[in-house]
Amino acid sequence: MDTNTDTTNHTAANNTEKRPYAVVLYGATSFVGQITAHYLTHFLSNAKNKDGSNVTWAIAGRDEAKLNDLQSKLASKVDTIIANSNDAASLDAMTKQTQVIISTVGPYLKFGEPLIKSCAENGTDYVDLTGEAIFIKDMMDKYQETAKQSGARIVNSCGFDSIPSDLGVYFTQKQAEERFGETCDVIHMRVKAAKGGLSGGTIASMATIFEEVGEDKSRRKQVANPYLLNDDKDAPNVRQDNISKPKYDSEHKRWLAPFVMASINTRIVHRTNQLLGYEYGHQFKYDEAMWMKDGVKGQLSSYAMSAGLFGFATAMMIKPSRELLSKHVLPKSGSGPSKEEQENGYFDIRLFGQTTGNQTINTKVTGDKDPGYGSTSRMLAQAALCLAQDISKDDVAGGFWTPAAAMGDTLLSRLEEHAGLRFEVVDT
């Protein structure tokens, strides 16, 4: 797979290897930022670079007192950097010191652009955990060429949004190609089981998207476009299935309900297909849904889930109800599942693929921690380390990428070895 481009400024790109830090975690005092900081501290105290030297990294944010407090709680000492999204000079000073930035500062539509701009201009690689497809689209439109010129690899959605889906499809297609000599032209992803909670930051991101959609009709059109992130002239126009209401899956004898993350995951998967030269095919179809039980109980659960999501989306698009929910009902920013809940969480997703020759393959992706935080922090950290240590800028050039297109098998192996994820071919 050749993912290089001719527009990379290799001098600028190669200079990043001489920077004092391999990774800087920006937004380290946020809820998921703290989890990621503790994970990185533990992982890097027991892991070495390929050349045997320790990875140098730092935590960053706008609040010096909070950073110092976090630093005091980490198992080993790390440097701190003060930077603020409202201060471009401080962001540039930070991004010029590191090979890779991890950003946990959302909602990204509100706070994300200045850091993307700084990374794109300074040739700094970047990963985040955004589930905001319209944010990614905005940033691609503004900074794609800048990132290509500087050598900055911008890789969004490196958490539960959207690594299990993106790498799950990638894995499924690789397995199909090995077994059948062709890829799948249809893959259905189903969330079989998941246990975990939502943080205030996740809710804030969702509220921001619904606010945008409620106030701008053009945003609604963007959100509805399955190929929103395909920016090539030959983007497919195949009608994609969208599980937006209860549906019965007669093949597996289960009711289906909408999956709240399908709107970002499907867009990332289709962009990966583009970046891989349409290895999945121009007619590739992909959809996501949640599995419910069979029978009346499953049907009721499916209708309840569908109604709940529709009601939540509607309420969040209207300012008075959005403010009411945010103030009195929804989790506050900085809050989230307890450490015990993170440790006891898990996810199990299944992918069902079919090739043009009617060969079928079933795979699963599992994680052994709370999907949104325990697993997400590990995915995010390993994606950053993968870019810093494993993926040469001669092999993957600057620009906006997806996890599977930029890091593929290398990241998949890292996640299985260090992040508690498993990718397997299964019978059902």
Rosetta blueprint (number, residue, H / E / L):
1 M L
2 D L
3 T E
4 N L
5 T L
6 D L
7 T L
8 T L
9 N L
10 H H
11 T H
12 A H
13 A H
14 N H
15 N H
16 T H
17 E H
18 K H
19 R L
20 P L
21 Y E
22 A E
23 V E
24 V E
25 L E
26 Y E
27 G L
28 A L
29 T L
30 S L
31 F H
32 V H
33 G H
34 Q H
35 I H
36 T H
37 A H
38 H H
39 Y H
40 L H
41 T H
42 H H
43 F H
44 L H
45 S H
46 N L
47 A L
48 K L
49 N L
50 K L
51 D L
52 G L
53 S L
54 N L
55 V L
56 T L
57 W E
58 A E
59 I E
60 A E
61 G E
62 R L
63 D L
64 E H
65 A H
66 K H
67 L H
68 N H
69 D H
70 L H
71 Q H
72 S H
73 K H
74 L L
75 A L
76 S L
77 K L
78 V L
79 D E
80 T E
81 I E
82 I E
83 A L
84 N L
85 S L
86 N L
87 D L
88 A H
89 A H
90 S H
91 L H
92 D H
93 A H
94 M H
95 T H
96 K L
97 Q L
98 T E
99 Q E
100 V E
101 I E
102 I E
103 S E
104 T L
105 V L
106 G L
107 P L
108 Y H
109 L H
110 K H
111 F H
112 G L
113 E H
114 P H
115 L H
116 I H
117 K H
118 S H
119 C H
120 A H
121 E H
122 N H
123 G L
124 T L
125 D E
126 Y E
127 V E
128 D E
129 L L
130 T L
131 G L
132 E L
133 A H
134 I H
135 F H
136 I H
137 K H
138 D H
139 M H
140 M H
141 D H
142 K H
143 Y H
144 Q H
145 E H
146 T H
147 A H
148 K H
149 Q H
150 S H
151 G L
152 A L
153 R E
154 I E
155 V E
156 N L
157 S L
158 C L
159 G E
160 F L
161 D L
162 S E
163 I H
164 P H
165 S H
166 D H
167 L H
168 G H
169 V H
170 Y H
171 F H
172 T H
173 Q H
174 K H
175 Q H
176 A H
177 E H
178 E H
179 R H
180 F H
181 G L
182 E L
183 T L
184 C E
185 D E
186 V E
187 I E
188 H E
189 M E
190 R E
191 V E
192 K E
193 A E
194 A E
195 K E
196 G L
197 G L
198 L L
199 S L
200 G H
201 G H
202 T H
203 I H
204 A H
205 S H
206 M H
207 A H
208 T H
209 I H
210 F H
211 E H
212 E H
213 V H
214 G H
215 E H
216 D L
217 K H
218 S H
219 R H
220 R H
221 K H
222 Q H
223 V H
224 A H
225 N L
226 P L
227 Y L
228 L L
229 L L
230 N L
231 D L
232 D L
233 K L
234 D L
235 A L
236 P L
237 N L
238 V L
239 R L
240 Q L
241 D L
242 N L
243 I L
244 S L
245 K L
246 P L
247 K E
248 Y E
249 D E
250 S L
251 E L
252 H L
253 K L
254 R E
255 W E
256 L E
257 A E
258 P L
259 F L
260 V L
261 M L
262 A H
263 S H
264 I H
265 N H
266 T H
267 R H
268 I H
269 V H
270 H H
271 R H
272 T H
273 N H
274 Q H
275 L H
276 L L
277 G L
278 Y L
279 E L
280 Y L
281 G L
282 H L
283 Q L
284 F L
285 K E
286 Y E
287 D E
288 E E
289 A E
290 M E
291 W E
292 M L
293 K L
294 D L
295 G H
296 V H
297 K H
298 G H
299 Q H
300 L H
301 S H
302 S H
303 Y H
304 A H
305 M H
306 S H
307 A H
308 G H
309 L H
310 F H
311 G H
312 F H
313 A H
314 T H
315 A H
316 M H
317 M H
318 I L
319 K H
320 P H
321 S H
322 R H
323 E H
324 L H
325 L H
326 S H
327 K H
328 H H
329 V L
330 L L
331 P L
332 K L
333 S L
334 G L
335 S L
336 G L
337 P L
338 S L
339 K H
340 E H
341 E H
342 Q H
343 E H
344 N H
345 G L
346 Y E
347 F E
348 D E
349 I E
350 R E
351 L E
352 F E
353 G E
354 Q E
355 T E
356 T L
357 G L
358 N L
359 Q L
360 T E
361 I E
362 N E
363 T E
364 K E
365 V E
366 T E
367 G E
368 D L
369 K L
370 D L
371 P H
372 G H
373 Y H
374 G H
375 S H
376 T H
377 S H
378 R H
379 M H
380 L H
381 A H
382 Q H
383 A H
384 A H
385 L H
386 C H
387 L H
388 A H
389 Q H
390 D L
391 I L
392 S L
393 K L
394 D L
395 D L
396 V E
397 A L
398 G L
399 G E
400 F E
401 W E
402 T L
403 P H
404 A H
405 A H
406 A H
407 M H
408 G H
409 D H
410 T H
411 L H
412 L H
413 S H
414 R H
415 L H
416 E H
417 E H
418 H H
419 A L
420 G L
421 L E
422 R E
423 F E
424 E E
425 V E
426 V E
427 D L
428 T L
